[in-house]
Amino acid sequence: MPTYPALSTRVIGQAEKALGAILGRQLAGTGLTGPQWVILTPAITGGATAGRDQFTRMVAGALKISGTEAQARVGDMVTAQRLQITGEGPAVTVTGAARQLHSRIRTTITQITQRLWGDLPAEAWPPQAACWPSSPNVPMPN
């Protein structure tokens, strides 16, 4: 059985750099930037239940930007026809084309990370890894 380095801030930093490079390569040529990916992901995973103001706060927190800047970035996503915003019910929805693009990129990233880290046993991951969306072999909390 192979041995793995202890999970440390250095190892996490290296993994973050690797994941950033993987994401950057997948976004190349799609018309999506890194911040737009960050906006699109919660819109798909949880934004459909959020109103416009709540979603804008989610974006501001995720990107660590002001509410005004988040509102402008969400507006850019609407202009680019990646998001639709209505004044009723769950106000933020993802367009079909943006949903397909996100799915394609997410699937490819999952395949790559599975090849890179899929052989790590669950006990090699810290407890909080169960909340990470691409942690292979770690059971997700119910």
C-alpha positions, -999 to 999 in steps of 0.1 A, spaced: 0 0 0 15 34 -9 22 60 17 9 95 15 23 127 30 4 139 60 -22 165 52 -7 198 60 -10 234 49 17 228 23 -1 198 8 -34 217 8 -17 246 -9 -2 224 -35 -36 207 -41 -52 242 -44 -27 252 -70 -32 220 -89 -70 224 -88 -67 260 -99 -46 250 -129 -71 222 -138 -100 246 -136 -82 273 -156 -75 248 -184 -111 237 -184 -124 273 -186 -101 282 -214 -120 289 -246 -154 286 -229 -159 324 -223 -162 318 -186 -137 334 -162 -128 320 -128 -151 345 -109 -179 337 -133 -174 300 -125 -177 309 -88 -209 327 -95 -224 299 -117 -216 271 -93 -238 283 -64 -265 293 -89 -267 257 -100 -262 241 -66 -282 263 -44 -291 296 -61 -324 283 -76 -339 286 -41 -324 321 -35 -339 354 -42 -319 380 -60 -306 398 -29 -297 366 -11 -279 353 -42 -260 386 -45 -249 382 -9 -238 346 -16 -217 359 -46 -202 387 -25 -192 362 2 -178 337 -23 -158 362 -42 -149 383 -12 -162 415 -29 -187 442 -20 -224 438 -25 -223 465 -52 -196 447 -71 -214 414 -67 -246 429 -81 -226 442 -111 -210 408 -117 -244 390 -114 -257 416 -139 -228 407 -163 -239 370 -161 -274 380 -170 -261 401 -199 -240 371 -210 -272 350 -209 -258 326 -183 -283 336 -156 -319 348 -156 -334 369 -129 -371 373 -123 -388 393 -96 -408 364 -82 -403 331 -65 -368 318 -67 -354 347 -87 -321 333 -99 -321 306 -126 -294 293 -148 -299 292 -186 -299 258 -203 -266 266 -221 -248 277 -189 -261 246 -171 -248 223 -199 -214 241 -199 -211 238 -161 -220 202 -162 -194 194 -189 -166 213 -170 -176 198 -136 -177 163 -151 -142 167 -166 -128 182 -134 -143 153 -114 -127 128 -137 -93 145 -135 -94 148 -97 -105 111 -94 -74 101 -114 -51 123 -93 -65 116 -58 -90 88 -62 -67 62 -46 -64 81 -13 -81 62 14 -108 80 33 -87 81 65 -61 102 47 -86 131 44 -93 155 72 -129 154 86 -139 186 68 -131 170 35 -165 154 35 -178 188 26 -155 193 -4 -173 187 -36 -145 168 -54 -131 147 -26 -129 112 -39 -136 83 -15 -149 105 13 -185 99 23 -206 130 20 -226 140 51 -263 133 50 
